[in-house]
Amino acid sequence: MQQSAKLTNINLKYLGINDHFNVYWNLATPKLVEHSIRNNESNLSPSGALLVNTGEFTGRSPNDKFIVDYGEKTDNEIFWGSVNRPYSPENFEKLLFKVTKHIATVPIYAQDVLVGAHPNHQRKIRIISEFAWSALFACDLFIPTSDKFVDEPDFTVIQTPSFFADPTVNGTFSKAFIIINFKKRIVLIGCTQYAGEIKKSVFSVMNRILPDEHVLPMHCSANIGMDGDTALFFGLSGTGKTTLSSDPDRFLIGDDEHGWGADGVFNFEGGCYAKTINLQQNLEPIIWKASQEFGSVLENVIFNQETREIDFTNDSLTENTRAAYPLTHIAKRIKNGRGNHPNHIFFLSADAFGVLPPISSLTPDQAAFYFLSGYTSKLAGTERGLSSEPQATFSACFGAPFLPLNPARYTEMLRNKIKEYNSKVWLVNTGWTGGQYGVGSRIKLPYTRAMISAAIKGILDEAPSEIDPVFGLKIPNIIPGVPAKLLNPILNWPDHTQYLINANQLICKFKQNIIQYRDSFDDKVINQM
């Protein structure tokens, strides 16, 4: 009979803790699955995926995120504001003391992982949590290592979902908190079970430290073709970043976070965190299969209580249903997590105004403008408080919540790299055409795939094209497998006057957003519209 995993003595003195804690340290996936089920944290799907409910928090809590401000020179580099809120060192020390006292009273799991597939830019991360399934999430999402970090890791993330902050005492906004201390190299996460907070906190750490190593950290997916050509896909949630990079004809590097250094791009992670609402096997076979294999974690996905059969169409808990799975669940992957300098870069925007071209090529200055803008739309009627009109969303560099530094710094790095390596940049509308959301229709996924394929294969380099007079974008007139009428959005609208009204509304929103960067970026970029 197999023995159950034993508690291990671990030294956490580097956290300022004199006591030694007994933890389940670096358990393998089968053990973590067993522990999670035995602890009543989760259920097992028929295919072996772990089904978990994250409770009150089914997504990130951006208003509860802070960065500790010591008032030192390095802290002055932080882009303080609504995204990066300062937190006092005194409050941090008090909260850390309470958190460490708390984890002494509950079973905890420690998982040592790596972040960054490039050995010169890799970091050792220790994830400490009350939940076995959170440790499994860390195993799935980050790069596995057979080593236990006997010495102090580069960063430690402590997640305590059952510990609530007191805003009046702890200086937080609510009972939940996500606090990054770059000086002490500790991240504290409390009250929330949502595993995306672990993932994005680590991403924020990499976004802070890698620019000083001349590496551009990027919120993008990446894949490689048979000829070694690399493509990047930037986009906010719901724009198709994971879907479009999971191409059966190409090899996946990663689905969300990468660095671009002196010798190419590299994945930060060892797994994927895919949105699964309305996931369909025929349209996204790679994600469908990987998300349901043994060891994957399905967050807030509804299932039949008797049979455990999964219903990806059910959004009764949240639209933000997620699957975490290791890259080993994907057959066509790049095992070392690295690729060449990108040949093609795609900015994905789900335009609910229905006015952006389905695909257009960008100059380096246009690329900087759209990168700094980070545009997509919230869908009218799908969120509480939204009106019947489309809601424009701008998130600098397609990842503003995770950028500790001024977005202009990342944007300038991107523009310089595009020029240096002659990368071709494309703006792709994965949203609506023929009218805004509720009137027009969403651009079909097979059409978007055909456009991206044509761009990567060089077909669009030779195709006849024109300059769109509204946005000043270069758009192709012919793409194999795509209706020609679709390529010029004004032609797809029954009312051309209404198209111009909607387009000008969106242009005004772009201008209102970009003006905040006029003091940190040159006019060639700011005045693109």
C-alpha positions, 0 to 999 in steps of 0.5 A: 500500500502506498504511503500518503505524502508526508509533511516536510519541515521547511525553513522560512526564516528568510521571511522573517519567521523564526519558527519552522513550518510543516508543509506539504512541499513540492508534491507531484500532480497525482498527490495534489489531486488526491489532497484536493479531493480529500480536503473537499476543495474540489471534484474530479471530472470524468476525464481527470480534470479538477473542478474547483469553485473559487467562491466570492471572487471569480476574477481579479480584484484590481482595486485591492492591488498595492505595491509597497512604497519605501520612498527609495530611488527604485520606488520612484520608477513605479508608475503610481496611480490608479493601477499601482497604488502605494502601500506603506512598509509599516502596514506591510510588516504588520500584515505579513506578521498576521499572515504568517501567524495565520498559516501556522494554524492551517495545513499549507502547501509549498510549490517551488517553480521557475518563471522564464524559459530563458536561463539568463532571465529566469527566476525562482518562485515559491508559491505557498497556499492553504489549498492543494489545488492552488499548488496544482495550479502553480504546477500547471502554470509555471515551469516545473523543477525537480529541485527544492529551493533550499536557499532563498527563492527570488520571490515568494507568493503567499496566498491565504484565502481564509485570511481577511484584512481589516481595512481600518487596521491594515490600510487596504480597500477591502477584506481582500488584498494583493500586495507586492513588495519588490524590496523584500521579494514577497507577494501577499494575497488574501481573502480570494481563492481566484488563482489568476491573482497568483499568475498575474502577481508573478507577471507583474514582478517580471514586468518590473525587473526585466526591462532593466535586463533589456528584455521587453515583458509582453502580455501576449501568446506566441507560436512558431511555424514549420520554418521557424517563423515566430508570431506574437498575439497581443490582446485583452481577455475575450479577443482570441489571444489563446484561441488564435495562437493554438493553431493546429498548423503551428507549434505553441510557445505559450498562451499569455506571457513572454519576454523579448530579449537579445536573442529572441522571445521566451515564455515566462510560463510552463502552462496555459490559462484559457478562458472556457466559456462556450468552448467548442471542440470543433472550433478549439480542439487543442484547448478542448482536449488539454483543459480536460486531461488529468491534472488540469484545473477547471475554475468555476466551470458548471458540471452535473453533480451526479455525472460530473459532466461539464457544461462549458456553455453555463455562465451562471457563476461567471463568464470568466470560467477558466482552465489551467493546464501544463504545456505538456498537454499540448502535442505541438508545443516548443519544449524549450519555450523559446523562439526567434525574433518575431516575424509577425506581431498581431494586435487583437481588438474585439471592436464592438463599434464594428468599425475597425478593419478586420486586418490592417498593417501598421507602421512602427509609429502606428504600432506604438500608438495602438500598443499604447492604446491597448483597445478592445470593447466591453459588450453592451448588455453583458455586464451590470451597469453597461448601457446599450452602446458599446463600451470602449476599453483601453489597457496600455500595452494590452496589460495595464493592470500588470505594468509597474512602470510607465507604459511609455517605457514598454512601448518605446522598447517595442517600437525599437525592437520592431525597427531593429528586427523588421517585425511586421505588425498587424491590427486585427479586429476579432469583433463586429462588422456590418454594424455595432454589437447588437446590430452587426455580426461578429467576424467568424473565427475561420475568417480571422484564421484565414487572414492571420494565415495569409499575413504569416505566409506573406500573401498580404505582402503582394495583395492589392491594398488601399489606405482606409481614409477614416483610420489611415490604415493599410488594408488588403483588398483580397484574401483567399477564403475571406469575402472581399466585402468584409475587408473594408468595413464601410462597405459592409455597413448598410448605412455608410453615414452611420458607419462614419458616425460610429467610427468618429465616436471611436476615434474621439475615444482613442484621442481622449485616452492617448492624451494622458501620454503626451508628456512621455511620448513623441507627437508622431505617435500621439497624433496618429489620429 
